[in-house]
Amino acid sequence: MEGLIADKIRQFIEDNLTNATQKQTFELRVRVPQELFVLRGFDTNGAASNRNSLATLKVNGEYYLLTQLSYDTQNGQWSGGNVNHEQTLYIDKVGVFSNSASVGVKLPTVSKEAFLSPNPVFILDVSAEARYNGFLEVKADRWIFYSEVIPLDETLWGEDKIRNLYEKL
């Protein structure tokens, strides 16, 4: 509980009292093949931390590692509990006595469209790489950006069949 309170206070100070930098929070979803994976956590000094590690969640029959990270446009750096100074996410395979590094993932580059999106989400599938017994690295260009925002007219009335026909022409 003490670590959670300290993180919230530090985040409040960074957001409200330090120099105003333009930051955006992004949700990152990494698909893994099974529940035996964790997203490694890091302290603010860059050391590995079990307190910030995230377990796998099952969503619609698939396993995902979910995190939220902030992106600073001025220096082009990501920050958060699961990113280190090398701007890499590490996915570890859970073992009996200790976890072993499985996949290293470079973080995506943020386009203007992604930065201006009201609900930005980056998705990456590392199912094949995570099945490998050694350590593999995944490049940043494999991330897919998408926004879960649905226009109000589609939400209320469903799919617009006339518009779809017009777009096909």
Secondary structure, 3 states (H helix, E strand, C coil): CHHHHHHHHHHHHHHHCCCCCCEEEEEEEEEECCCCEEEEEECCCCCEEEEEEEECEEECCEEEEEEEEEEECCCCEEECCCCCCCCEEEEEECCCCCCEEEEEEECCCCCHHHHHCCCEEEEEECHHHHHCCCCEEECHHHCEEEECCCCHHHHHHCCCHHHHHHHHC
